[in-house]
Amino acid sequence: MKKNIKKNTTEEPKVHEELKGFSININKFGEMESSIQVDKINEFLNENVEDKRLNNNSEEE
């Protein structure tokens, strides 16, 4: 028997200044709904996150 436990979260998660107000939800059709456009999220990730797959390929060569 599963119990549905809901947490009351009043604290906002710590986020980067550029991502303040970001939220993402999945609607009843399985589609993602985001408060920030996907292109802006991808741009932020490209600038701030290192792609480990690219580093592994350059080390092997």
C-alpha positions in Angstrom: 0.0 0.0 0.0 1.5 3.3 -1.1 1.1 6.5 0.8 1.0 9.8 -1.1 3.2 12.2 0.9 3.3 15.8 -0.2 6.0 18.1 1.1 5.2 21.6 1.8 8.1 23.4 0.3 8.1 27.1 1.1 11.8 27.6 0.4 12.9 28.3 -3.1 15.8 26.3 -4.4 19.2 28.0 -4.8 19.7 28.9 -8.4 22.1 30.9 -10.6 21.2 34.6 -10.9 20.4 34.2 -14.6 17.9 31.4 -13.8 15.8 33.2 -11.1 12.1 32.4 -11.5 12.8 29.3 -13.5 10.2 26.5 -13.1 9.4 23.4 -15.1 6.3 21.2 -15.0 5.0 18.2 -16.9 1.4 18.6 -18.0 -1.2 15.8 -18.2 -0.1 15.1 -21.8 3.5 14.6 -20.8 4.7 17.9 -22.3 7.2 20.0 -20.5 6.1 23.5 -19.6 8.8 25.9 -18.6 8.9 29.5 -17.4 12.1 30.1 -19.5 12.4 29.3 -23.2 14.4 26.2 -24.0 16.8 28.2 -26.2 17.8 30.4 -23.3 18.3 27.4 -21.0 20.5 25.8 -23.7 22.5 29.0 -24.1 23.1 29.2 -20.3 24.2 25.5 -20.2 26.6 26.0 -23.1 28.2 28.9 -21.4 28.4 27.5 -17.8 28.6 23.7 -18.1 31.5 21.7 -19.5 30.6 18.8 -21.8 32.5 15.8 -20.5 31.9 13.8 -23.7 33.9 16.4 -25.7 36.8 16.3 -23.3 37.0 12.5 -23.5 37.2 12.5 -27.3 40.0 15.1 -27.4 42.1 13.2 -24.9 42.0 9.9 -26.9 43.3 11.6 -30.1 
